[in-house]
Amino acid sequence: MCCLFAVLFLDSTGRTGGVILPECIVAVRDKIAQVQGNPVIVCGNSDYTVSFDLDSEWDGISDITAQVAYMQNGRMIRENVPVNGGVCSLPVISGAAEILVGVYGGSIRTAAPAVIPCLPCVTDIHGTLKMRRQDAYDEMMEVIANA
């Protein structure tokens, strides 16, 4: 089951920073992609889509591909995603502060990508994951129960 939700968050100055929604809308006019509104993506999630509002230059072009680019660990990652019916699913993003989204098809390319900010998720945090040893836990619980 999926539910639609919107969350406003505060940036470091206490101002509203954006809206977390599962759909981002990108308008492309004169080869320039611009995000509509203030969407924000939370990294590590797989339920985000991008809907494209394309100008008349794209009429008749059926094979459209979105390119999603972002920096991860100092490397630029680029992923191509097919656009079907003006919509594409975003790949799972991790460790990024923002993504760049553009489209191409036929001989048309976007001149400038749309920029969508990202928030880190708990699984983006670097470090060693310490696992609790189940046998030690069970042993401690037995000692407590028998005390």
NORVEN-V717236 format. One record per residue. RES is the residue in one letter. PHI is phi in whole degrees, 0 to 359 (none if undefined). PSI is psi in radians with two decimals (none if undefined). NEAR is the number of other ideal C-beta (glycine too) atoms within 12 Angstrom. Layout:
<<RES | PHI | PSI | NEAR> <RES | PHI | PSI | NEAR>>
//
This chain:
<<M | none | 2.41 | 4> <C | 238 | 2.45 | 11> <C | 235 | 2.54 | 8> <L | 273 | 2.28 | 13> <F | 217 | 2.77 | 13> <A | 229 | 2.39 | 17> <V | 230 | 2.23 | 19> <L | 267 | 2.43 | 18> <F | 234 | 2.82 | 19> <L | 255 | 2.39 | 13> <D | 278 | -3.04 | 14> <S | 295 | -0.28 | 7> <T | 264 | -0.01 | 7> <G | 89 | 0.07 | 9> <R | 272 | 2.70 | 11> <T | 296 | 2.26 | 15> <G | 261 | -0.39 | 19> <G | 163 | -3.03 | 26> <V | 233 | 2.27 | 26> <I | 265 | 1.90 | 29> <L | 229 | 2.67 | 28> <P | 285 | -0.15 | 26> <E | 237 | 2.29 | 28> <C | 250 | 2.45 | 39> <I | 249 | 2.23 | 27> <V | 239 | 2.13 | 40> <A | 264 | 2.39 | 25> <V | 242 | 2.01 | 37> <R | 230 | 2.24 | 20> <D | 51 | 0.77 | 16> <K | 67 | 0.30 | 22> <I | 241 | 2.15 | 22> <A | 268 | 2.31 | 37> <Q | 224 | 2.31 | 27> <V | 287 | 2.50 | 33> <Q | 263 | 2.31 | 22> <G | 77 | -2.71 | 21> <N | 232 | 1.03 | 23> <P | 289 | 2.69 | 36> <V | 224 | 2.41 | 34> <I | 255 | 2.34 | 41> <V | 266 | 2.08 | 32> <C | 303 | 2.74 | 30> <G | 85 | 0.06 | 22> <N | 249 | 2.67 | 26> <S | 244 | 0.24 | 17> <D | 252 | 0.32 | 22> <Y | 267 | 2.46 | 33> <T | 232 | 2.78 | 31> <V | 238 | 2.20 | 43> <S | 257 | 2.28 | 30> <F | 257 | 2.28 | 37> <D | 254 | 1.69 | 22> <L | 264 | 2.51 | 34> <D | 283 | 3.12 | 20> <S | 296 | -0.32 | 12> <E | 301 | -0.44 | 21> <W | 270 | -0.09 | 28> <D | 303 | 2.33 | 12> <G | 86 | -0.08 | 13> <I | 264 | 1.99 | 22> <S | 262 | -0.42 | 15> <D | 260 | 1.47 | 17> <I | 251 | 2.39 | 32> <T | 236 | 2.39 | 26> <A | 266 | 2.46 | 40> <Q | 245 | 2.20 | 31> <V | 249 | 2.21 | 39> <A | 230 | 2.50 | 28> <Y | 199 | 2.73 | 31> <M | 272 | 2.31 | 18> <Q | 220 | 2.04 | 25> <N | 54 | 0.72 | 12> <G | 80 | 0.06 | 9> <R | 243 | 2.45 | 11> <M | 278 | 2.15 | 15> <I | 255 | 2.30 | 21> <R | 233 | 2.29 | 21> <E | 230 | 2.34 | 24> <N | 264 | 2.35 | 20> <V | 228 | 2.25 | 28> <P | 294 | 2.48 | 23> <V | 257 | 2.14 | 32> <N | 239 | 2.12 | 17> <G | 63 | 0.51 | 13> <G | 82 | 0.13 | 24> <V | 228 | 2.51 | 24> <C | 223 | 2.69 | 29> <S | 272 | 2.39 | 24> <L | 281 | 2.50 | 37> <P | 292 | 2.84 | 30> <V | 292 | 2.18 | 26> <I | 257 | 2.39 | 39> <S | 221 | 2.51 | 28> <G | 66 | 0.48 | 24> <A | 243 | 2.56 | 34> <A | 271 | -0.43 | 20> <E | 199 | 2.79 | 26> <I | 239 | 2.68 | 42> <L | 249 | 2.28 | 32> <V | 232 | 2.20 | 45> <G | 221 | 2.99 | 37> <V | 231 | 2.70 | 41> <Y | 214 | 2.72 | 28> <G | 182 | 2.50 | 28> <G | 58 | -2.32 | 16> <S | 260 | 0.16 | 11> <I | 263 | 2.37 | 25> <R | 229 | 2.62 | 21> <T | 281 | 2.43 | 31> <A | 281 | -0.55 | 17> <A | 218 | 2.30 | 19> <P | 280 | 2.77 | 28> <A | 282 | 2.57 | 35> <V | 247 | 2.19 | 27> <I | 238 | 2.12 | 41> <P | 289 | 2.70 | 29> <C | 234 | 2.60 | 34> <L | 251 | 2.55 | 29> <P | 288 | 2.69 | 22> <C | 251 | 2.95 | 19> <V | 299 | -0.53 | 14> <T | 281 | -0.11 | 16> <D | 279 | -0.23 | 21> <I | 289 | 2.21 | 13> <H | 279 | 2.72 | 12> <G | 136 | -3.10 | 8> <T | 268 | 2.27 | 6> <L | 275 | 2.06 | 9> <K | 268 | 2.08 | 6> <M | 266 | 2.44 | 9> <R | 281 | 2.28 | 11> <R | 283 | 2.07 | 10> <Q | 296 | -0.67 | 10> <D | 294 | -0.67 | 11> <A | 292 | -0.71 | 12> <Y | 298 | -0.83 | 13> <D | 299 | -0.69 | 13> <E | 295 | -0.74 | 13> <M | 295 | -0.70 | 15> <M | 295 | -0.63 | 14> <E | 293 | -0.72 | 12> <V | 297 | -0.76 | 11> <I | 296 | -0.75 | 10> <A | 295 | -0.55 | 9> <N | 268 | 0.01 | 8> <A | 281 | none | 7>>
//
